[in-house]
Amino acid sequence: MRTLLLARLALPLSLLTAAARAELTATFEGGGAKDTRSDRLPALLVNAGESATPFLPAGEFGVTWTGKMVLTERLRLEFSFEGEGKATLTVDGKELHKEEGKFGATASASTRLNKGEHEVSITYRSKPDGTGQFRLFWKEASFPRQSVPPTAFAGAPAADPVRQGRLLFAENHCSKCHFDMEGKTALNPLFQETGPILFESGDRLNEEWLARWVADPSSLRPDTRMPALVDASTPEGKQQAADIAAYLVALKTNPAPAAPDKALAQKGGEHFHRLGCAACHTGPQAVPAEDALKGRVPLHNVAAKFKPGALAGFLKQPERLFGHIGMPNFALNDDEANSLAAYLLEQSGKVEQKPSGFPKGDAAKGTALIAALNCGACHAGLPLNPLAAPNLADTFKKDWSANGCVSGKHGGKVPKLALSDDERASLIAFAKHEKSSESLGRHVPAEYTTAKIQALRCTSCHGIDGKPSLLDSVHLDSKELVAHVHGENDKLDQSRPHLTYIGEMLHSSYIESMIAGTAKPKPRTWLDMRMPGFPTYAAGLSNGFAAIHGVVPGKAEPANPDKALAEIGKKLAGAEGFGCTTCHGVGPVKPTAAFEVEGINFALSHERLRQEWFTRWIDNPVSITPSTKMPRYAEDGKSQRPELDGDALKQFDALWQYLQKPE
C-alpha cells in the first residue's frame, strides 16, 4: 500500500508558484486613520482591546487585501471564509463570495480559473467592537477544503520605511535613553527588550576586547545595535573606552573556571557542523570577507572576547545574563559545551589581533563615565542618569535629520548608531509619521512575530514560502569538520521543517514549548540538529504565529475519540491498511521497518497537530513538503482502501480519532 500512489504525487497545490516571496498589499482603515502593509496571506486575528496594526487605534476597522493569485494549471475552485465580521472575495473583477456574521455557513459557486495570473481582492470588516478574525479557504475536486496558502499569491513586498523605522526604534532601544514618561512602551514586548547584565563582566570577558567593543562595536560585529558612546578617533575617546573597560572588568563575582581541554577541539568542530552553526555564524578560523557574512555573526573574535574558562558556561546558557540575546539555548551537555568551546577558542586564537593602542584604564573614571553615559538605561544594575537625553515626547518634536543620534552627527553626548543610509531614512520617516508616537504602545502579535522571524534569524535554519533556508547554501562551509568521520556522508536527509504553515499546523501551546526548548521528547529523532530554545520569546512568538494565520491560539482539547472510528483508524494505520506504523512508532512501540528514517511518533500527534492541517497533510504530503518521503494514499477524495466506502476524508477522520489516543 505504501507505493500505491507514488507515481502521482504532485497535484494542485504543487501547481502553484512557490519560488517568489508571496505578498499581498493590505490597506487598513479605522478610527480616522489609514495604514498599508504587506501580508503573506489574507488572514488576521484581532482580540478585544487590540489594534489591527500599530498605526490604527483599537476599535472597528476594515482591511482590503489586493494582489495576484497565480495558477499554473486550470482549476475549478470553491472559496469560503472562516471567522466573523463581513467579507467579500473578488477575482478578476467578479464577486465570487460574500458573507456576514459568523463565517463558514456558505461557500462560493465552483468557479473555473484558468492558468495564469488573476487579480484578487478580499475586503473584510471587523465586528463593531473591533474584534476580528478572517481566513480564506478553497477546495477543488482534487483536494479537500483548506486554507489558501501564501504561495498562491505572487508579488514583491512593498517598501515600508515607516514600519521599518518603528522596528529600528525598538531594536536600537531608543526609548531606554529617551525615557517614555507617558508609559506607552511599558507593556509592549517590542520595547521591553534590554541589554545584557554586566555584573559578571570581569569573570567572563577580556579587558582588551571590552575596550575595543566600547570604542567601536560595529567593527567587531557588523549587525550590532550597540552604539559607540565615545569618539575613539581621539586620544580622549580612547582613554574613555579604556576607563569603561577597566570598570567593567572589575565586576567579578566568581573565580574563573578552568579552560576546556584543547584535545576536545576536533570533537567540537564536529558539533559545530552537525548543529548547523554555519546558519548564523561564519567560522572562527579567519576574518570573514564581507560577501561571506550574509547577515551572519563572525566568530573570529571569540578567543579575544572570552576568558577561556567562561565560554563553555555561556554556550550552555546564553540567556542567563541576557534574556533577549539572539543566541539560543541548544541544551548542550557539559561535554558538548566544553568541546565546542575548545574548538572556537583554538581556531579563533589563531586569528591575528592588531594592537589596539588603548592606554591603561582607570576603573574609578570608568564608573563616572558609566553613570554620565546612562549605561544603566539598557544594562540593568548599572547607574542610571535619566536626564542624560531628552524624554521621548520631546524627542518626537525634533527634526531627526538635523541633529541627534539618527542624524549621523555624533559627538559629545550624541552616540554613534550603526545605521545604514536606508535605516537612517526609515527612522526619519517613522519620526515624521503622524501616528508614530501612538504606535509605540500598540502590540500587534502577528507583526511582532513577523519582525522576530527576521531578528532571530529563523529563516537561517527554516525555509518559508518556497524560499530555502540560508543553511541550505552555507552548510557546506563547515563540512570539512566532519570529513574524518566514517559514514558521515551516508547520513539521511537533514532538512528542517519549513515555516510556511506553522501557525495553522501546530497548536500554539506546542509551538511555545518548542521555542522555549521544553518540548519533550524530540519529535524528529533522526536530525543531528536540534531546535534550540528562545525562552524569553516563546510565548509572544507562538501567539503571533497563530495570529499570522488567523488562528486562535490554544492547546489541544482533551482526547475524546469516537471509539468506533478510532478502531477503523487503528486498522488503517497498521500493516493491513496504509502501513503507517511501518515508519511511525506508537508510544514505546517502535515502527516495524522504517525505510530510511523513523517518522514522528504517533503518541505526539494529538499534542502537536491541529486536525485541519493533519487532513491537509495526509491528503497530499508532497504539496506541502516536496522532498517528503511520506506517500499519498488517496486521490480526488477516493482511497483504494474499502473502509468507510473508500471515502478518503472519512478515513482521514478515522485516523485522526485513533491518533487522539493511540495504543
Residue pairs with C-beta under 8 A, 6 or more apart in sequence:
1 577
1 578
1 579
1 633
1 640
1 641
2 578
2 579
2 582
2 631
3 631
4 631
4 632
4 633
4 640
5 631
5 632
5 633
5 634
5 635
6 631
6 632
8 632
8 635
9 620
9 621
9 622
9 631
9 632
10 622
10 623
11 142
11 143
11 620
11 623
11 635
12 73
12 75
12 140
12 142
12 143
12 620
12 623
13 143
13 149
13 151
13 620
13 623
13 624
14 620
14 622
14 623
14 626
15 71
15 72
15 73
15 75
16 70
16 71
16 72
16 149
16 151
16 152
17 70
17 72
17 151
17 154
17 466
18 151
18 465
18 466
19 466
19 467
20 154
20 155
20 156
20 466
21 155
21 156
21 157
21 465
21 467
22 40
22 41
22 150
22 151
22 152
22 153
22 154
22 155
22 465
22 466
23 38
23 39
23 40
23 67
23 153
23 154
23 155
23 156
23 157
23 158
24 38
24 39
24 40
24 41
24 42
24 65
24 66
24 67
24 120
24 153
24 155
25 36
25 38
25 39
25 65
25 66
25 67
25 155
25 158
26 36
26 37
26 38
26 39
26 42
26 63
26 64
26 65
27 34
27 35
27 36
27 63
27 64
27 66
28 34
28 35
28 36
28 37
28 52
28 53
28 55
28 56
28 61
28 62
28 63
29 35
29 56
29 61
29 62
29 63
30 52
30 56
30 57
30 59
30 60
30 61
30 62
30 126
30 130
31 56
31 57
31 58
31 59
31 61
33 55
33 56
33 57
33 435
35 53
35 54
35 55
35 56
35 435
36 158
36 160
37 53
37 158
37 160
37 163
37 447
38 157
38 158
38 160
39 65
40 150
40 153
40 465
40 548
41 136
41 147
41 148
41 149
41 150
41 153
41 548
41 549
42 65
42 122
42 124
42 134
42 135
42 136
42 148
43 134
43 135
43 136
43 147
43 548
43 549
43 550
44 52
44 63
44 124
44 132
44 133
44 134
44 446
44 547
44 550
45 132
45 133
45 445
45 446
45 546
45 547
45 550
45 551
45 552
46 52
46 61
46 126
46 130
46 131
46 132
46 133
47 131
48 129
48 130
48 131
49 58
49 130
50 58
50 130
50 442
50 443
50 444
50 445
51 57
51 58
51 442
51 444
52 61
52 63
52 126
52 132
52 444
53 442
53 444
53 447
54 163
54 166
54 435
54 439
54 442
54 444
54 447
55 162
55 433
55 435
55 438
55 439
55 442
56 435
57 438
58 130
58 442
59 130
60 125
60 126
60 127
60 128
60 129
60 130
61 125
61 126
61 130
61 132
62 123
62 124
62 125
62 126
63 123
63 124
64 121
64 122
64 123
64 124
65 120
65 121
65 122
65 123
65 124
66 119
66 120
66 121
67 120
67 153
67 154
67 155
68 117
68 118
68 119
68 120
68 153
68 154
68 155
69 91
69 113
69 117
69 118
69 120
69 148
69 152
69 153
69 154
70 116
70 117
70 118
70 152
70 153
70 154
71 113
71 114
71 115
71 116
71 118
71 152
72 115
73 115
74 112
74 113
74 114
74 115
75 112
75 113
75 140
76 110
76 111
76 112
76 113
76 140
76 141
77 110
77 111
77 113
77 138
77 139
77 140
78 107
78 108
78 109
78 110
78 111
78 138
78 139
78 140
78 145
79 89
79 96
79 97
79 107
79 108
79 111
79 136
79 137
79 138
79 148
80 97
80 103
80 104
80 106
80 107
80 108
80 137
80 138
80 139
80 145
81 87
81 89
81 97
81 99
81 103
81 104
81 134
81 135
81 136
81 137
82 103
82 104
82 133
82 134
82 135
82 137
82 550
83 103
83 132
83 133
83 134
83 135
83 550
84 101
84 102
84 103
84 127
84 131
84 132
84 133
85 100
85 103
85 124
85 125
85 126
85 127
85 132
85 133
85 134
86 99
86 100
86 101
86 124
86 125
87 98
87 99
87 100
87 103
87 122
87 123
87 124
87 125
87 134
88 95
88 97
88 98
88 122
88 123
89 95
89 96
89 97
89 98
89 108
89 120
89 121
89 122
89 136
90 96
90 120
90 121
90 122
90 123
91 111
91 113
91 118
91 119
91 120
91 121
92 118
92 119
93 119
96 108
96 109
96 111
97 106
97 107
97 108
99 105
99 106
103 134
107 139
117 154
120 153
122 134
122 136
124 132
124 134
126 132
133 550
133 552
134 550
135 147
135 549
135 550
135 551
136 147
136 148
137 145
137 146
137 147
137 148
138 145
138 146
138 148
139 145
139 146
141 636
141 637
142 635
142 636
143 619
143 620
143 623
144 615
144 616
144 619
144 637
144 649
146 612
146 615
146 616
147 504
147 549
147 612
149 500
149 501
150 465
150 500
151 465
151 466
151 500
161 422
161 425
161 426
161 429
161 430
162 426
162 429
162 430
162 433
162 436
163 430
163 447
164 423
164 426
164 430
165 426
165 427
165 428
165 429
165 430
165 431
165 433
165 436
166 430
166 436
166 439
166 440
167 190
167 451
168 419
168 423
168 426
168 427
168 430
169 175
169 427
169 430
169 440
170 190
170 191
170 193
171 225
171 455
172 225
172 227
172 405
172 417
173 193
173 194
173 195
173 225
173 377
173 378
174 395
174 405
175 185
175 191
175 392
175 440
176 194
176 377
176 378
177 374
177 377
177 378
177 388
177 389
178 389
178 390
178 391
178 392
178 394
178 395
179 377
179 386
179 389
179 391
179 392
180 186
180 191
180 391
180 392
180 440
181 391
181 392
181 393
182 392
182 393
183 441
184 392
184 437
184 438
184 440
184 441
185 191
185 192
185 392
185 440
185 441
186 192
187 441
187 443
188 440
188 441
188 442
188 443
189 443
189 448
189 540
190 443
190 448
190 451
191 440
193 324
194 323
194 324
194 378
194 379
194 380
195 226
195 322
195 378
195 379
196 321
196 322
196 325
196 379
197 321
197 322
197 379
197 380
197 381
198 248
198 251
198 321
198 379
198 381
198 382
199 251
199 253
199 381
200 251
200 252
200 253
200 254
200 321
201 210
201 248
201 249
201 251
202 248
202 249
202 250
202 251
202 252
203 252
203 253
203 254
203 255
203 256
203 307
203 310
204 306
204 307
204 310
204 313
204 314
205 248
205 249
205 305
205 306
205 307
205 310
206 249
206 304
206 305
206 306
206 307
207 245
207 246
207 249
207 361
208 245
208 304
208 353
208 356
208 358
209 220
209 301
209 304
209 305
210 244
210 245
210 248
210 249
211 241
211 242
211 244
211 245
211 356
211 358
211 361
212 219
212 220
212 241
212 304
212 356
212 358
213 220
213 226
213 245
214 228
214 229
214 230
214 240
214 241
214 244
214 245
215 228
215 230
215 232
215 237
215 238
215 241
215 358
216 228
216 232
217 224
217 226
217 227
217 228
217 418
218 224
218 226
218 228
218 418
220 301
221 297
221 298
222 293
222 298
222 418
223 295
223 297
223 418
224 418
225 417
225 418
226 418
227 405
227 415
227 416
227 417
227 418
228 410
228 415
228 416
228 418
229 373
229 375
229 415
229 416
230 237
230 238
230 240
230 241
230 244
231 237
231 410
231 411
231 416
232 238
232 241
238 357
238 358
238 359
239 359
239 361
240 365
240 369
241 358
242 358
242 359
242 360
242 361
242 362
243 361
243 362
243 363
243 365
243 366
243 369
244 361
244 366
244 369
244 370
245 358
245 361
245 366
246 360
246 361
246 362
246 363
246 366
247 361
247 363
247 364
247 366
247 367
247 369
247 370
248 366
250 363
256 307
256 309
256 310
257 309
257 310
257 312
257 313
258 309
259 308
259 309
259 345
260 308
260 309
260 311
260 312
260 338
260 339
260 341
260 342
260 345
261 338
261 342
262 342
262 346
263 342
264 335
264 338
264 339
264 342
264 343
265 339
265 342
265 343
265 345
265 346
265 347
266 343
266 484
267 335
267 339
267 342
267 343
268 338
268 339
268 340
268 341
268 342
268 343
268 344
269 343
269 347
269 478
269 481
269 482
270 481
270 482
270 485
271 336
271 339
271 340
271 343
272 278
272 283
272 340
272 343
272 344
272 478
272 481
273 475
273 478
273 479
273 481
273 482
274 482
274 528
274 529
275 330
275 528
275 529
275 530
276 461
276 471
276 475
276 529
277 478
278 296
278 471
278 474
278 475
278 477
278 478
279 296
279 457
279 460
279 461
279 469
279 470
279 471
279 474
279 475
280 296
280 297
280 326
280 457
280 460
281 296
281 297
281 298
281 299
282 288
282 292
282 293
282 296
282 297
282 298
282 299
282 300
282 477
283 299
283 347
283 477
283 478
284 299
284 300
284 302
284 343
284 344
284 347
284 348
284 351
285 300
285 347
285 348
285 350
285 351
286 300
286 351
287 298
287 300
287 351
288 296
288 298
288 300
294 470
294 474
295 457
295 460
295 470
296 460
296 470
296 474
297 326
299 344
299 348
300 348
300 351
301 348
301 351
302 311
302 344
302 345
302 348
303 344
303 345
303 348
303 349
303 351
304 348
304 351
304 353
306 314
306 345
308 341
308 345
311 341
311 344
311 345
312 334
312 337
312 338
312 340
312 341
313 337
315 330
315 332
315 337
315 340
315 341
316 329
316 332
316 334
316 337
317 329
318 325
318 327
318 328
318 329
319 325
319 327
319 329
319 535
319 536
323 536
324 536
324 537
326 455
326 456
326 457
328 456
328 517
328 532
328 533
328 534
329 517
329 532
329 533
329 534
329 535
330 336
330 530
330 532
330 533
331 517
331 530
331 532
331 533
332 340
367 383
370 376
370 382
370 383
371 382
371 383
371 384
371 385
372 385
372 388
373 385
373 388
374 384
374 385
374 386
374 388
374 389
375 382
375 383
376 382
376 383
376 384
376 385
377 384
377 385
377 386
377 388
388 413
389 395
389 413
390 398
392 437
392 440
393 437
395 404
396 431
396 436
396 437
398 404
400 406
400 407
400 427
400 428
400 431
401 407
401 428
403 409
403 414
404 414
405 414
405 415
405 417
406 417
406 419
406 424
406 427
406 428
406 431
408 419
408 424
410 416
410 417
419 427
430 436
433 439
445 540
445 543
445 544
445 546
445 547
446 544
446 547
446 548
447 544
448 540
448 541
448 544
449 540
449 541
449 543
449 544
449 545
449 547
449 548
450 544
450 548
452 458
452 537
452 540
452 541
452 544
453 459
453 464
453 499
456 534
456 537
457 470
458 499
459 467
459 469
459 470
459 499
460 469
460 470
460 471
461 469
461 470
461 471
461 496
461 529
462 469
462 496
462 497
462 498
462 499
463 469
463 472
463 496
463 498
463 499
463 500
464 498
464 499
464 500
465 500
466 500
469 496
469 498
471 496
472 495
482 488
491 528
492 526
492 596
492 597
493 526
493 596
493 597
493 627
493 629
494 527
494 528
494 529
495 627
496 527
496 529
497 524
497 625
498 625
500 624
501 549
501 613
501 616
501 624
502 511
502 545
503 511
503 545
503 546
503 547
503 548
503 549
503 551
504 546
504 549
504 551
504 610
504 612
504 613
505 609
505 610
505 613
505 617
506 514
506 608
506 609
506 610
506 613
507 554
507 555
507 556
507 607
507 608
507 609
507 610
508 542
508 543
508 545
508 546
508 551
508 553
508 554
508 555
509 542
509 553
509 554
509 555
509 556
510 519
510 555
510 556
510 607
510 608
511 541
511 542
511 545
511 546
512 538
512 539
512 541
512 542
513 519
513 538
514 531
515 531
515 533
515 534
515 535
515 537
515 538
515 541
515 542
516 533
516 534
516 535
516 538
517 531
517 532
517 533
517 534
517 535
518 533
519 531
521 601
521 604
522 530
523 600
523 601
523 604
523 608
524 600
525 598
526 597
526 598
534 541
542 553
543 553
546 552
546 553
546 554
547 553
551 610
556 606
556 607
559 606
559 660
559 661
560 660
561 657
561 658
561 660
561 661
562 657
565 653
565 654
565 657
565 658
566 654
566 657
566 658
566 660
566 661
567 658
568 643
568 644
568 651
568 654
568 658
569 651
569 654
569 655
569 656
569 657
569 658
569 659
570 658
570 662
570 663
571 577
571 643
572 578
572 580
572 641
572 643
572 651
572 654
572 655
572 658
573 580
573 581
573 584
573 602
573 655
573 658
573 659
573 662
574 580
574 581
575 581
575 582
575 592
577 641
577 643
578 633
578 641
580 602
580 655
581 589
581 591
581 592
581 602
582 591
582 592
582 593
582 594
582 595
583 591
583 594
583 595
583 597
583 598
583 599
583 629
584 591
584 598
584 599
584 600
584 601
584 602
585 591
585 598
585 599
585 601
585 602
585 603
586 601
586 602
586 603
586 662
586 663
587 601
587 602
587 603
587 662
587 663
590 598
591 598
591 599
595 629
596 629
597 629
599 630
600 608
602 659
602 662
603 662
605 614
605 659
605 660
605 662
606 659
606 660
606 661
609 659
611 656
614 652
614 656
614 659
615 649
615 652
615 653
615 656
616 624
617 624
617 630
618 633
618 652
618 655
619 632
619 634
619 648
619 652
620 632
621 628
621 630
621 631
621 632
622 628
622 630
622 632
633 639
633 640
633 641
633 648
634 640
634 648
634 651
634 652
637 647
637 648
637 649
638 646
638 647
638 648
639 646
639 647
639 648
639 651
640 646
641 651
643 651
643 654
644 650
644 651
644 654
